[in-house]
Amino acid sequence: MKNIQVTLEGLSPLEFAYSLWSDDSERIETLVVSFIGMYQHGSAGSGDGRFMAAMVNAGRTAWLPDALIIDLRGLEYTFGNTILDAINVGFDEDLGWLTPTRIVVSPSCREGITSLLEFSKLDPSDWLCSSIDEAFLRLEEALRED
């Protein structure tokens, strides 16, 4: 039997950062998880997707935000479905949505993420935003509807 020391960073070279935002009334806390780097194509990106899911889940668990923004503006992404694990961190099939989530994209990932969401039967217009400000506004609207 072998014992191999491992780290989460060993899954992927992607960089990440957390920031916690509050609205003006400080009633809604939103966790922004940002990723920077190149998501490897197809199944080669499985480690990237698992790493992203682990970081989003760790942030959600640590800060228990009311809403979640996954900021992919610094990510180069074309194809690979394991990234869905990061996108779905706020979802529980038995209970429904637990943490409303939006994704901020840029030209370096918009086409790939749009295609992935459509393939997964998710409406990209419900998920994707072009800026952090747009994501905040749409999350505030979603939280008011609940």
Secondary structure as GFF3:
##gff-version 3
##sequence-region A 1 146
A	DSSP	three_ten_helix	8	11	.	.	.	ID=ss1
A	DSSP	beta_strand	15	22	.	.	.	ID=ss2
A	DSSP	beta_strand	29	38	.	.	.	ID=ss3
A	DSSP	three_ten_helix	42	45	.	.	.	ID=ss4
A	DSSP	alpha_helix	46	63	.	.	.	ID=ss5
A	DSSP	beta_strand	67	76	.	.	.	ID=ss6
A	DSSP	three_ten_helix	81	83	.	.	.	ID=ss7
A	DSSP	alpha_helix	84	87	.	.	.	ID=ss8
A	DSSP	beta_strand	91	92	.	.	.	ID=ss9
A	DSSP	beta_strand	96	97	.	.	.	ID=ss10
A	DSSP	beta_strand	101	104	.	.	.	ID=ss11
A	DSSP	alpha_helix	110	119	.	.	.	ID=ss12
A	DSSP	alpha_helix	124	127	.	.	.	ID=ss13
A	DSSP	beta_strand	128	129	.	.	.	ID=ss14
A	DSSP	alpha_helix	132	145	.	.	.	ID=ss15
###
